[in-house]
Amino acid sequence: MSNRKMITAALPYANGPVHIGHLAGVYIPADVYARFQRRLGKDVAFICGSDEHGIPITIRAKKEGVTPQDIVDKYHEIIKKSFSDLGISFDEYSRTTSKKHYETSQDFFKVLYEKGKFTEEVSEQYFDEQAGEFLADRYIVGTCPNCGNENAYGDQCEKCGTTLSPSELINPKSMLSGNVPVLKETKNWYLPLNEYEDFLNEWIIEGHKDDWKPNVYGQVKSWLNDGLKPRAMTRDLNWGVPVPLPNAEGKVLYVWFDAPIGYISFTKEWAEKNGKDWKDYWQNENSDLVHFIGKDNIVFHCIIFPAMMKAHGDYIMPKNVPAFEFLNLENDKISTSRNWAVWAHEYVEEFPGQQDVLRYALLSSAPETKDNNFTWKDFQTKNNSELVNIFGNFINRVAVLINKYFNGEVPEGDINAPELEQISKSAIEIRNYLDNYEFRNALTAFMNLARFGNGYLQNEEPWKTFENDVEKTKNTLFIGAQIAVALGNLAEPFLPFTAEKIYEIFNVNQLDWTSIENSKVLIEAGHKIVEKAPLIYSKIEDSVIDAQIEKLEQTKQNNKKTNPNANPMKEEISFDDFAKIDLRTATILEAEKVEKADKLLKFKVDTGVDIRTVVSGVAESFTPEELIGKQVMILLNLAPRKIRGIESQGMFLLTTKPDGKLSFVTPDDSNVENGIEIG
C-alpha cells in the first residue's frame, strides 16, 4: 500500500450553502479517511474547492439579479467557513475561478487538442431565440423519458437519477424564457468516450470487481454495457473557462471537463505553498488517488475524468471511488429549492460547541450502500444515549475518580491486565474498517470500546473498593485511564473536537495509530491530569429538538403556499357571475351506496329550502354511515343532471387532502341553520 495519499472530495457548487446531505455523503467520511491516513504516518494531500462554473451558478444569479461572480464570491466564503467550523481538515480548499485553475484546465485541454484526442463536430443545439443564446443542458427542462418527471433537466433527471441529453427530453422548454427552443448549428469539441471502452472495461470491470463498492461498480458496468458515445467538452456560454483556441469566442470548457481538473490545480496551489511537487501526487504510480463523491457523480469520476486522464497520458488512475448514496431528512428528499435541509452554517450557529454531535450523528447514518434518513429525534437519542451516557460518562468518571482518590495522578496498575488487550483489538478493527471505507462499522467499533470501558468500571466499582481494597482501585483506574486516552486518540478521525478535549483532560499529546495498536500503556503511572475535568458532552433537551422540528414544519407550510401540483386558476369571472351562485349550508339526512358504482354515494339533504337528492363521487373517502348528520355546503342552483339514472340536484363543496382523500368544506360553527346563504 502506498505511503502517499491523494484524497479528493467532490467540489460543491457555489450557488448555495452546504447541507447535511453533502456532509454525510461526501465531506465527513472523506475527512475521517484523511485524518486516519495522517495518523498512520501517510503523506496526505486532502484537496477540495468550490465549483464556480456550473449552470446552477448562472441560474441563481439570474434569479437574484446579480452577476455569477457575486454569487460565487458569497457562497464560496460561506461554504469554506462551514467546512472549517465542522473540522473538515482540507489541506487546500480553493475555487475554480482562480488563476491557477484557469491555466491548468486550459493547458490540459490544449494537450488533448494537440494530441488529436478531440473531434470537431458541427451539431444542432437548442437555442433560445428570445434570449438570443444557446442553452446549456441545465437551462432546458422537459419530461423525463424514463420516469415521466415533468421537471427533468437536460443533463439529468433528479427524480430517478437518469443521466440525459437535451434531445432525449419530451416537450423541452427553455428556463430563460419558457419558450420552446429551436435547434441551431454550432461547433464544439468532443471527446470520443467510445474509444476508451476497452480501457475502462479492463481497468474497472476486470481490475476492480473485488475492491470497489457494488453501487459504484454496478453503475459503471451498466454504462459500459450500454455503450459510450462522444461527449462535448465545450459549451456555448459566457460563464466559465474560455476555450483556449483561435476562433472559439463565446465558448467555454464543459463544467465537467474543468471541475475535476480543479483537483489538480488546487493540488498545485497547495504544493507551491508547502514546498511539494504536485506531480508526486498525480503522476506517480506510488501515489493512491481516492475520490469521495455522491452517487450522482459516479459517471463523471469513473468514466469521463479517467478517459480525460488516459487521453492526456501523464496521470494515474484512482485507486478507489467510494461513492455514497443520498441522505433524506425526516423521511423526505433533501431539496435546496424547497429549503428542505439542515444547513451546515445554521447548525454551527444554533448548536455552538456541538460540531462533533453532528459529525457522530451523520456518520452513524452515513448512506454508504443505500439511501438513509436523518431525523432530529434520532440525533437527540444518539447524543443523549450514546455520546453523553456512554462515551462522555466513561471519560468523566475516570477523570473524576482519579482526582478524588489519587490527587489527579494516574495510579499504578497491572500493565499486563487482559482488559488492556481490548484497546489494541479495537484500534486494529477500526483500521480494517476504514481501510475498506466502512465508516459506520468503524464508528460502531469505536463506541464498543467506550461501552467496554463503561462496563468495566461498573463491574469493578472503584467507588466501593477504595474503602477496603485500595490496590484494586488503583488497578481499575490505571486501566480506565489507558482506555480513556485510547478513546481520545481513536476518536480523533471521527470526533476531532472531542479528541482535543480528552487530550487536555488527561494532559497528553496525540499518538500515532500504530502506538495504540501496539502499546498497552498510553499514559504512565504518576502522570498528572487536570484538576477539574469539564464534561465533553451535554444533554440536548426536548425543547431544542422541538424548535428544529417546528422550523422544518414551517418550511413545509411555506412550500405549500406555492404548491407545484396545484391546477392553474380557471378563467376569470365577473362579480355578476359570482352573484348568480347560490351556496347554502345543509345537513345530510340519509346516505347510501349507488349500485354498480364504486365511487358514488346517494344522499338526501336538508337544504333549508327543501329536501333534495344529491349524487356525489365520495365513496372512496367516506362510508355512508359516517356522513349521516354531517353539516356541509352545497351549490343549490346547479342545474339538475342524471347520474346512473338518479337525478342529482346540487353539488357539495369538497377539497382534496395531501393523502388524496376528499374532505368536505364545512361551516366552523356546527349550529348554523340549514339554508343560510354563503357569500
PyMOL commands that set and color helices and strands:
alter all, ss='L'
color gray80, all
select helices_A, chain A and resi 20-39+55-64+68-85+99-114+137-139+166-168+193-206+214-226+255-274+279-282+295-312+344-350+355-364+376-406+418-435+439-460+462-465+470-491+496-506+513-518+542-560+575-579+624-627
alter helices_A, ss='H'
color red, helices_A
select strands_A, chain A and resi 4-9+43-50+92-95+119-128+133-134+140-143+152-153+170-174+182-191+231-232+234-236+251-253+287-292+327-329+332-333+372-374+583-593+601-606+611-616+631-635+641-643+646-648+651-652+654-656+662-664+677-678
alter strands_A, ss='S'
color yellow, strands_A
deselect
rebuild
show_as cartoon
